[in-house]
Amino acid sequence: MSDDRLIVALDVPNAVQGLALAEQLGESVSFYKIGLGMLTGGGLALANELKQEQGKRIFLDMKLFDISATVEKAVRGLAQFDLDFLTVHGDPHVVRAAKEGAAGSDLKILAVTILTSLDRADLDASLIVPGEIDKLVTDRAHRAFEAGADGVIASPNEAAAIRALESAAGRLIVTPGVRPAGADLGDQKRVATPASAVASGADHIVVGRPIWAAANPGDAARAVLDELATV
């Protein structure tokens, strides 16, 4: 039985491998993330096939950022694919433009706060204002909600603080950087286990490498689902 709190990231090179992985996972997984890395490998075609032919939910992780008019046009074009979630950067002008582009569709706009692969040293190198990451993430989430975001992307470490915001009422929190206990962290720096992420307020968790790189992806996905069932 599937649990759409689990979103499996299809971070594989192309649509052929992505479809093979989805077939391997079968009915146990109902929600998939397709990211920028697969865009030139048939990502949109895969999204359409999984959605229309297999009835899966689709999270298109594009992290769009541009001037308002360009973001609006891009989102309007993507909204025709009948997808479920789309990410944009959490800057208020980007969120407002994305919401305008998604108008009339069921596409949920999720705002990226601060990437889970970044720490304070990375932010300093990018000239991001000083401050603790959790405070910056919470502030960016609040501004994104005020701009109309349907939800935010944030690490599990910040999920509870975001959920406590008055502006977060009725909004989604989706957490990447989720790793089952004992899993390799890869390029993630702000992580938590599936159960702790959901207990902290996440509506959905995104798990990629611990599933698709596992010797048996089906067993790996079922282990995450079993853990979620305990929350």
Backbone as JSON, one array per atom type, in Angstrom:
{
  "sequence": "MSDDRLIVALDVPNAVQGLALAEQLGESVSFYKIGLGMLTGGGLALANELKQEQGKRIFLDMKLFDISATVEKAVRGLAQFDLDFLTVHGDPHVVRAAKEGAAGSDLKILAVTILTSLDRADLDASLIVPGEIDKLVTDRAHRAFEAGADGVIASPNEAAAIRALESAAGRLIVTPGVRPAGADLGDQKRVATPASAVASGADHIVVGRPIWAAANPGDAARAVLDELATV",
  "N": [[0.84, -1.2, 0.0], [0.56, 2.22, -0.83], [1.89, 5.4, 0.29], [1.43, 8.66, 0.09], [2.95, 10.54, 1.38], [5.56, 9.95, 1.05], [7.81, 10.93, -1.35], [9.48, 9.88, -4.09], [12.57, 10.59, -5.44], [13.42, 10.7, -8.74], [16.25, 10.62, -9.57], [17.85, 9.85, -11.83], [19.68, 9.26, -14.94], [18.02, 9.44, -17.3], [14.77, 9.26, -18.97], [14.14, 6.62, -19.62], [15.51, 5.03, -17.75], [14.3, 6.1, -15.5], [11.62, 5.32, -15.82], [11.93, 2.58, -15.69], [12.76, 2.29, -13.04], [10.48, 3.22, -11.7], [8.69, 1.23, -12.45], [9.84, -0.9, -11.15], [9.42, -0.19, -8.5], [6.7, -0.16, -8.39], [3.34, -0.47, -7.14], [3.8, 0.41, -4.61], [4.82, 2.96, -4.42], [3.55, 6.16, -4.93], [4.1, 8.74, -5.65], [6.26, 10.87, -7.35], [9.36, 12.63, -7.83], [10.66, 14.67, -10.33], [13.52, 16.06, -11.51], [15.67, 18.88, -12.43], [17.98, 17.75, -13.48], [17.14, 15.67, -15.11], [15.84, 16.87, -17.15], [16.76, 17.24, -19.82], [16.85, 14.65, -20.49], [14.45, 13.58, -21.18], [12.6, 14.19, -19.22], [10.1, 15.61, -18.97], [8.46, 14.12, -20.63], [8.49, 11.7, -19.29], [7.28, 12.49, -16.89], [4.7, 13.05, -17.84], [3.92, 10.5, -18.75], [3.98, 8.95, -16.39], [2.05, 10.29, -14.92], [-0.33, 10.41, -16.57], [-0.63, 7.82, -17.65], [-0.12, 6.02, -15.59], [-1.23, 7.05, -13.32], [0.19, 8.31, -11.29], [1.33, 10.75, -8.84], [3.01, 13.83, -9.47], [5.91, 15.68, -8.91], [7.48, 18.35, -10.08], [10.61, 19.44, -10.11], [11.97, 22.2, -10.66], [12.98, 24.57, -9.72], [12.62, 27.34, -10.48], [13.82, 30.54, -11.49], [13.77, 33.86, -12.38], [13.08, 36.89, -14.23], [9.87, 38.36, -13.52], [7.95, 38.2, -15.67], [8.98, 36.18, -17.31], [9.03, 33.95, -15.6], [6.29, 33.66, -15.11], [5.33, 32.98, -17.7], [6.72, 30.58, -18.14], [5.7, 28.92, -16.11], [3.0, 28.9, -16.79], [3.13, 27.45, -19.13], [4.08, 24.97, -18.15], [2.0, 24.25, -16.5], [0.06, 23.14, -18.09], [0.56, 20.47, -18.24], [-0.69, 19.08, -16.27], [0.41, 18.55, -13.71], [1.45, 18.06, -10.24], [3.07, 19.34, -8.15], [5.3, 22.13, -8.3], [8.48, 23.58, -8.17], [9.8, 26.8, -7.32], [12.17, 29.46, -6.87], [12.23, 31.03, -3.63], [11.91, 33.83, -3.61], [9.86, 36.67, -3.26], [8.84, 38.03, -5.62], [9.16, 36.1, -7.57], [7.56, 34.01, -6.66], [5.0, 35.2, -6.71], [4.71, 35.64, -9.47], [4.8, 33.01, -10.41], [2.47, 31.95, -9.26], [0.58, 33.4, -10.67], [1.01, 32.37, -13.21], [0.19, 29.75, -12.79], [-2.48, 29.96, -12.42], [-5.85, 28.88, -12.54], [-5.27, 26.23, -12.76], [-4.52, 23.07, -11.09], [-2.01, 23.0, -10.11], [0.42, 23.1, -7.61], [2.39, 25.58, -6.16], [5.56, 25.51, -4.92], [7.85, 27.0, -2.77], [11.32, 27.39, -2.74], [13.36, 27.59, 0.05], [16.12, 27.69, 1.49], [18.64, 25.82, 0.01], [19.07, 22.38, 0.9], [21.59, 21.38, 0.72], [23.32, 23.31, 1.46], [25.35, 25.12, 3.82], [26.17, 27.44, 6.5], [28.68, 28.47, 5.76], [28.61, 28.21, 2.99], [26.58, 30.02, 2.39], [27.79, 32.39, 3.2], [29.83, 32.57, 1.3], [28.29, 33.14, -0.88], [27.44, 35.65, -0.4], [25.15, 35.98, 1.13], [22.91, 37.39, 3.51], [24.03, 37.81, 6.93], [23.38, 35.49, 9.66], [21.61, 32.91, 11.49], [20.94, 29.81, 9.89], [18.45, 28.51, 10.29], [16.77, 30.59, 11.08], [16.87, 32.29, 8.84], [15.72, 30.62, 6.92], [13.12, 30.3, 7.97], [12.22, 32.96, 7.88], [12.28, 33.39, 5.09], [10.41, 31.5, 4.31], [8.07, 32.53, 5.46], [7.79, 34.94, 4.02], [7.44, 33.9, 1.48], [5.0, 32.54, 1.79], [3.35, 34.75, 2.28], [3.47, 35.87, -0.24], [1.94, 34.14, -1.63], [2.61, 31.43, -1.95], [1.94, 27.93, -2.18], [3.2, 26.17, -0.62], [6.34, 25.23, 0.93], [9.8, 24.39, 0.36], [11.99, 22.95, 2.54], [14.61, 22.07, 4.85], [14.44, 19.19, 7.07], [15.24, 20.11, 9.54], [14.22, 22.64, 9.9], [11.51, 22.39, 9.76], [9.66, 22.29, 11.93], [9.74, 24.9, 13.01], [8.8, 26.37, 10.85], [6.24, 25.27, 10.56], [5.08, 26.29, 12.81], [4.57, 28.92, 12.19], [2.15, 31.47, 11.8], [1.36, 32.14, 9.26], [1.71, 29.77, 7.95], [-0.45, 28.16, 8.09], [-2.5, 25.75, 6.65], [-0.74, 25.41, 4.56], [1.78, 23.66, 2.62], [4.57, 21.7, 3.67], [7.48, 20.51, 2.4], [10.06, 18.24, 2.62], [13.28, 17.76, 1.56], [16.52, 16.16, 1.85], [16.26, 13.96, 3.45], [17.13, 11.08, 5.13], [17.24, 7.65, 5.71], [18.04, 6.03, 8.84], [21.49, 5.49, 9.21], [22.08, 5.73, 6.53], [24.07, 6.9, 3.73], [25.04, 10.29, 3.65], [25.56, 11.7, 1.33], [25.45, 14.55, -0.77], [24.08, 16.1, 0.99], [23.56, 18.29, 3.78], [21.94, 19.15, 5.86], [20.01, 17.19, 7.49], [17.56, 14.56, 8.24], [15.83, 11.72, 9.68], [13.18, 9.82, 8.06], [10.87, 9.49, 9.79], [11.33, 11.4, 11.82], [11.31, 13.76, 10.35], [8.65, 13.97, 9.44], [7.35, 13.98, 11.9], [8.18, 16.43, 12.75], [6.69, 18.18, 11.32], [6.56, 18.04, 8.55], [4.76, 17.61, 5.5], [5.29, 16.07, 3.31], [8.02, 13.94, 2.43], [11.12, 13.85, 0.68], [12.89, 11.37, -0.87], [15.74, 10.15, -2.36], [18.55, 9.06, -3.4], [19.0, 7.0, -1.34], [17.05, 5.19, -2.07], [16.97, 4.82, -4.99], [19.62, 4.07, -5.44], [19.93, 1.8, -4.02], [20.56, -1.72, -3.46], [18.28, -3.21, -3.71], [15.79, -1.45, -4.71], [13.0, -1.55, -4.25], [12.7, -2.83, -1.75], [14.04, -0.92, -0.2], [12.37, 1.33, -0.46], [10.06, 0.33, 0.72], [10.97, 0.03, 3.32], [11.23, 2.69, 4.14], [8.55, 3.46, 3.98], [7.46, 1.79, 5.93], [8.63, 2.92, 8.17], [7.43, 5.46, 8.12], [4.85, 4.73, 8.69], [4.84, 4.42, 11.37], [4.6, 6.88, 12.5]],
  "CA": [[0.0, 0.0, 0.0], [1.37, 3.41, -0.96], [1.68, 6.5, 1.22], [1.98, 9.75, -0.72], [3.9, 11.36, 2.11], [6.86, 9.64, 0.46], [8.06, 11.29, -2.74], [10.76, 9.3, -4.52], [13.26, 11.41, -6.45], [13.96, 9.91, -9.85], [17.5, 11.29, -9.95], [18.59, 8.98, -12.74], [20.06, 10.06, -16.1], [17.07, 9.64, -18.4], [13.4, 8.78, -18.76], [14.1, 5.16, -19.72], [15.88, 4.51, -16.44], [13.29, 6.53, -14.55], [10.44, 4.47, -15.97], [12.3, 1.25, -15.19], [12.74, 2.35, -11.58], [9.08, 3.32, -11.28], [8.08, -0.09, -12.62], [10.4, -1.75, -10.09], [8.8, 0.19, -7.23], [5.31, -0.61, -8.51], [2.23, 0.18, -6.46], [4.19, 0.89, -3.29], [5.15, 4.39, -4.5], [2.53, 6.85, -5.71], [4.48, 10.14, -5.85], [7.64, 10.95, -7.84], [9.96, 13.92, -8.15], [11.51, 14.72, -11.51], [14.28, 17.29, -11.35], [16.34, 19.55, -13.53], [18.99, 16.88, -14.08], [16.56, 14.79, -16.12], [15.05, 17.64, -18.11], [17.21, 16.95, -21.18], [16.79, 13.2, -20.69], [13.06, 13.17, -21.36], [11.9, 14.33, -17.95], [8.7, 16.0, -19.12], [7.75, 12.98, -21.21], [8.33, 10.74, -18.2], [6.27, 13.04, -16.0], [3.4, 12.87, -18.48], [3.57, 9.08, -18.78], [3.66, 8.49, -15.04], [0.8, 10.93, -14.49], [-1.49, 10.08, -17.38], [-0.77, 6.39, -17.91], [-0.02, 5.21, -14.37], [-1.96, 7.68, -12.24], [1.07, 8.76, -10.21], [1.45, 12.18, -8.6], [4.3, 14.27, -9.98], [6.54, 16.87, -8.38], [8.48, 18.81, -11.03], [11.53, 20.23, -9.29], [12.72, 23.04, -11.59], [13.57, 25.7, -8.97], [12.65, 28.45, -11.44], [14.19, 31.87, -11.03], [13.99, 34.78, -13.5], [12.2, 38.04, -14.08], [8.49, 37.93, -13.31], [7.24, 37.83, -16.91], [9.5, 34.9, -17.79], [8.55, 32.91, -14.69], [4.86, 33.47, -15.35], [5.15, 32.26, -18.96], [7.22, 29.22, -17.98], [4.76, 28.17, -15.28], [1.78, 28.7, -17.56], [3.38, 26.34, -20.04], [4.18, 23.72, -17.41], [0.72, 23.93, -15.87], [-0.78, 22.37, -19.01], [0.89, 19.06, -18.14], [-1.51, 18.5, -15.2], [1.28, 18.03, -12.66], [0.96, 18.34, -8.89], [3.91, 20.33, -7.49], [6.38, 22.76, -9.06], [9.29, 24.46, -7.33], [10.42, 28.04, -7.77], [12.9, 30.06, -5.76], [11.28, 31.64, -2.72], [11.84, 35.29, -3.67], [8.43, 37.0, -3.42], [8.42, 38.35, -6.99], [9.11, 34.84, -8.32], [6.38, 33.27, -6.19], [3.79, 35.86, -7.24], [4.63, 35.38, -10.91], [4.47, 31.59, -10.59], [1.06, 31.77, -8.96], [-0.19, 33.93, -11.8], [1.14, 31.4, -14.3], [-0.52, 28.51, -12.45], [-3.9, 30.27, -12.21], [-6.78, 28.06, -13.31], [-4.85, 24.83, -12.72], [-4.36, 22.51, -9.75], [-0.58, 22.96, -9.83], [0.83, 23.75, -6.37], [3.69, 26.25, -6.25], [6.36, 25.35, -3.71], [8.97, 27.94, -2.77], [12.56, 26.92, -2.14], [13.87, 28.54, 1.04], [17.57, 27.57, 1.3], [18.92, 24.44, -0.38], [19.52, 21.55, 2.01], [23.01, 21.06, 0.53], [24.11, 24.49, 1.84], [25.49, 25.5, 5.23], [26.45, 28.87, 6.66], [29.87, 28.82, 4.97], [28.17, 28.36, 1.6], [25.83, 31.27, 2.3], [28.77, 33.48, 3.29], [30.51, 32.64, 0.01], [27.33, 33.69, -1.84], [27.1, 36.99, 0.07], [23.82, 35.99, 1.74], [22.96, 38.15, 4.75], [24.41, 37.01, 8.11], [22.29, 34.97, 10.49], [21.46, 31.46, 11.57], [20.19, 29.28, 8.75], [17.05, 28.23, 10.59], [16.03, 31.87, 11.09], [16.75, 32.74, 7.45], [14.74, 29.75, 6.26], [11.79, 30.63, 8.48], [11.85, 34.26, 7.33], [11.99, 33.23, 3.66], [9.14, 30.77, 4.2], [6.98, 33.47, 5.78], [7.63, 35.86, 2.89], [6.88, 33.14, 0.36], [3.58, 32.35, 2.08], [2.68, 36.04, 2.07], [3.4, 36.1, -1.68], [0.95, 33.22, -2.19], [3.09, 30.06, -2.15], [1.11, 26.86, -1.63], [4.03, 25.43, 0.32], [7.76, 25.53, 0.86], [10.8, 23.34, 0.47], [12.93, 23.28, 3.61], [15.17, 20.87, 5.46], [13.7, 18.75, 8.25], [15.67, 20.86, 10.72], [13.44, 23.87, 10.02], [10.09, 22.11, 9.54], [8.84, 22.63, 13.09], [9.66, 26.36, 13.12], [7.93, 26.84, 9.77], [4.88, 24.84, 10.86], [4.58, 27.14, 13.89], [4.21, 30.23, 11.67], [0.73, 31.69, 11.55], [1.17, 32.16, 7.81], [1.86, 28.41, 7.41], [-1.71, 27.42, 8.22], [-3.03, 25.26, 5.38], [0.31, 25.34, 3.53], [2.54, 22.42, 2.59], [6.02, 21.69, 3.92], [8.09, 19.35, 1.75], [11.44, 18.2, 3.09], [14.34, 16.9, 1.04], [17.52, 15.96, 2.88], [15.78, 12.9, 4.34], [17.96, 9.88, 5.01], [17.0, 6.62, 6.73], [19.16, 5.87, 9.77], [22.63, 4.75, 8.69], [22.31, 5.96, 5.09], [25.09, 7.86, 3.34], [24.45, 11.62, 3.51], [25.78, 12.24, -0.01], [25.75, 15.98, -0.79], [23.18, 16.8, 1.9], [24.2, 18.72, 5.02], [20.93, 19.36, 6.9], [19.23, 15.98, 7.22], [16.85, 13.88, 9.33], [15.21, 10.47, 9.26], [11.79, 10.02, 7.6], [9.92, 9.65, 10.88], [11.53, 12.66, 12.53], [10.9, 14.85, 9.47], [7.18, 14.06, 9.48], [6.98, 14.37, 13.26], [8.5, 17.86, 12.91], [5.71, 19.0, 10.62], [6.58, 17.88, 7.09], [3.65, 16.9, 4.86], [5.9, 15.11, 2.39], [9.47, 13.83, 2.45], [11.7, 13.45, -0.6], [14.01, 10.44, -0.71], [16.27, 9.79, -3.67], [19.66, 8.11, -3.47], [18.85, 5.78, -0.53], [16.14, 4.24, -2.74], [17.36, 4.41, -6.34], [20.96, 3.48, -5.44], [19.93, 0.59, -3.19], [20.65, -2.99, -4.18], [16.89, -3.53, -4.01], [15.02, -0.22, -4.47], [11.68, -1.84, -3.7], [12.85, -3.06, -0.32], [14.42, 0.35, 0.42], [11.17, 2.16, -0.39], [9.14, -0.25, 1.71], [11.51, 0.31, 4.66], [10.84, 4.07, 4.45], [7.1, 3.45, 4.2], [7.23, 1.17, 7.23], [8.99, 3.9, 9.19], [6.4, 6.49, 8.12], [3.63, 4.17, 9.29], [4.95, 4.48, 12.83], [4.45, 8.27, 12.96]],
  "C": [[0.87, 1.24, 0.0], [0.99, 4.45, 0.09], [2.29, 7.72, 0.54], [2.75, 10.79, 0.09], [5.32, 11.12, 1.62], [6.88, 10.04, -1.0], [9.43, 10.74, -3.11], [11.34, 10.15, -5.64], [13.86, 10.5, -7.5], [15.21, 10.6, -10.39], [18.4, 10.36, -10.74], [18.76, 9.73, -14.07], [18.98, 10.35, -17.13], [15.73, 8.99, -18.09], [13.3, 7.26, -18.82], [14.43, 4.53, -18.37], [14.87, 4.9, -15.37], [12.06, 5.66, -14.61], [10.72, 3.06, -15.45], [12.27, 1.22, -13.67], [11.32, 2.41, -11.06], [8.38, 1.97, -11.4], [8.56, -1.04, -11.54], [9.73, -1.47, -8.75], [7.31, -0.14, -7.21], [4.31, 0.21, -7.73], [2.62, 0.76, -5.1], [4.49, 2.38, -3.27], [4.15, 5.07, -5.42], [2.93, 8.27, -6.11], [5.96, 10.18, -6.23], [8.07, 12.39, -8.07], [10.85, 13.77, -9.37], [12.19, 16.08, -11.52], [14.95, 17.79, -12.61], [17.33, 18.65, -14.24], [18.44, 15.96, -15.15], [15.83, 15.55, -17.22], [15.45, 17.33, -19.55], [17.21, 15.46, -21.48], [15.37, 12.69, -20.81], [12.22, 13.29, -20.12], [10.44, 14.69, -18.08], [7.87, 14.87, -19.72], [7.5, 11.92, -20.14], [7.26, 11.2, -17.23], [4.87, 12.79, -16.56], [2.97, 11.41, -18.48], [3.19, 8.57, -17.39], [2.33, 9.05, -14.55], [-0.4, 10.38, -15.24], [-1.72, 8.59, -17.54], [-0.8, 5.55, -16.64], [-0.72, 5.84, -13.16], [-1.11, 8.12, -11.06], [0.97, 10.28, -10.02], [2.87, 12.6, -8.95], [4.69, 15.62, -9.39], [7.66, 17.25, -9.36], [9.37, 19.83, -10.32], [12.46, 21.04, -10.21], [13.42, 24.22, -10.92], [13.71, 26.95, -9.87], [13.03, 29.77, -10.77], [14.49, 32.74, -12.25], [13.15, 36.01, -13.24], [10.75, 37.55, -14.08], [7.8, 37.44, -14.57], [7.69, 36.46, -17.41], [9.02, 33.75, -16.92], [7.07, 32.62, -14.95], [4.62, 32.65, -16.62], [5.6, 30.81, -18.83], [6.24, 28.37, -17.18], [3.46, 27.92, -16.02], [1.96, 27.53, -18.53], [3.44, 24.99, -19.33], [2.85, 23.29, -16.82], [-0.17, 23.08, -16.79], [-0.52, 20.86, -18.93], [0.14, 18.37, -16.99], [-0.65, 17.84, -14.13], [0.79, 18.51, -11.3], [1.75, 19.44, -8.2], [4.95, 20.86, -8.46], [7.15, 23.67, -8.12], [9.78, 25.69, -8.08], [11.25, 28.57, -6.6], [11.94, 30.92, -4.94], [11.23, 33.14, -2.7], [10.39, 35.7, -3.98], [8.01, 37.31, -4.84], [8.31, 37.1, -7.85], [7.86, 34.06, -7.94], [5.11, 33.89, -6.76], [3.62, 35.58, -8.73], [4.24, 33.93, -11.19], [3.0, 31.32, -10.31], [0.16, 32.3, -10.07], [-0.15, 32.95, -12.97], [0.35, 30.13, -14.06], [-2.02, 28.72, -12.3], [-4.79, 29.41, -13.12], [-6.41, 26.59, -13.36], [-4.77, 24.37, -11.28], [-2.9, 22.45, -9.32], [-0.25, 23.75, -8.57], [2.23, 24.33, -6.54], [4.39, 26.15, -4.9], [7.6, 26.23, -3.81], [10.18, 27.32, -2.06], [13.07, 28.0, -1.17], [15.4, 28.62, 0.9], [17.88, 26.1, 1.04], [19.5, 23.64, 0.78], [20.98, 21.12, 1.86], [23.91, 22.2, 0.99], [24.19, 24.63, 3.35], [25.89, 26.97, 5.29], [27.67, 29.31, 5.86], [29.51, 29.03, 3.5], [27.42, 29.68, 1.42], [26.76, 32.47, 2.37], [29.47, 33.66, 1.94], [29.62, 33.24, -1.07], [26.83, 35.07, -1.44], [25.66, 37.09, 0.59], [23.92, 36.64, 3.12], [23.33, 37.25, 5.93], [23.18, 36.52, 8.86], [22.28, 33.46, 10.5], [20.57, 30.95, 10.44], [18.72, 29.05, 9.09], [16.2, 29.49, 10.61], [15.84, 32.39, 9.67], [15.71, 31.92, 6.7], [13.32, 30.11, 6.69], [11.31, 31.97, 7.93], [11.49, 34.16, 5.84], [10.68, 32.48, 3.45], [7.96, 31.71, 4.44], [6.74, 34.42, 4.6], [7.04, 35.15, 1.67], [5.39, 32.89, 0.57], [2.8, 33.64, 1.84], [2.52, 36.35, 0.59], [2.46, 35.11, -2.38], [1.4, 31.79, -2.4], [2.15, 29.05, -1.49], [1.88, 26.05, -0.6], [5.47, 25.84, 0.14], [8.57, 24.25, 0.87], [11.79, 23.78, 1.54], [13.47, 21.98, 4.19], [14.33, 20.45, 6.66], [14.04, 19.55, 9.5], [14.81, 22.1, 10.96], [11.93, 23.65, 9.96], [9.23, 22.55, 10.71], [8.66, 24.14, 13.23], [8.75, 26.93, 12.04], [6.47, 26.49, 10.08], [4.25, 25.73, 11.94], [4.18, 28.54, 13.41], [2.7, 30.33, 11.46], [0.43, 31.63, 10.06], [1.27, 30.78, 7.18], [0.57, 27.6, 7.49], [-2.25, 27.03, 6.84], [-2.02, 25.15, 4.27], [1.1, 24.04, 3.69], [4.0, 22.67, 2.99], [6.56, 20.38, 3.35], [9.57, 19.36, 2.09], [12.29, 17.22, 2.3], [15.37, 16.71, 2.16], [17.07, 14.93, 3.89], [16.59, 11.64, 4.07], [17.56, 8.88, 6.09], [18.24, 6.47, 7.61], [20.25, 5.0, 9.16], [22.93, 4.97, 7.23], [23.39, 6.99, 4.87], [24.43, 9.22, 3.12], [24.61, 12.2, 2.11], [26.14, 13.71, 0.05], [24.84, 16.78, 0.15], [23.88, 17.13, 3.21], [23.21, 18.91, 6.17], [19.87, 18.28, 6.72], [18.48, 15.5, 8.47], [16.3, 12.58, 8.79], [13.78, 10.74, 8.81], [10.81, 10.29, 8.74], [10.08, 10.99, 11.58], [11.13, 13.85, 11.67], [9.39, 15.05, 9.51], [6.71, 14.51, 10.86], [7.23, 15.86, 13.5], [7.55, 18.77, 12.15], [5.69, 18.88, 9.12], [5.34, 17.13, 6.6], [4.15, 15.81, 3.94], [7.4, 15.1, 2.61], [9.94, 13.38, 1.08], [12.91, 12.57, -0.33], [14.46, 10.0, -2.09], [17.29, 8.68, -3.6], [19.49, 6.87, -2.59], [17.9, 4.75, -1.14], [16.7, 3.84, -4.1], [18.74, 3.77, -6.41], [21.04, 2.2, -4.63], [20.04, -0.66, -4.06], [19.26, -3.48, -4.58], [16.04, -2.3, -3.7], [13.64, -0.47, -3.86], [11.73, -2.06, -2.2], [13.18, -1.76, 0.41], [13.21, 1.26, 0.57], [10.22, 1.64, 0.66], [9.63, 0.0, 3.15], [11.16, 1.73, 5.09], [9.36, 4.15, 4.76], [6.75, 2.85, 5.56], [7.55, 2.15, 8.35], [7.94, 5.0, 9.27], [5.13, 6.0, 8.82], [3.67, 4.23, 10.81], [4.68, 5.88, 13.39], [2.97, 8.55, 13.22]]
}
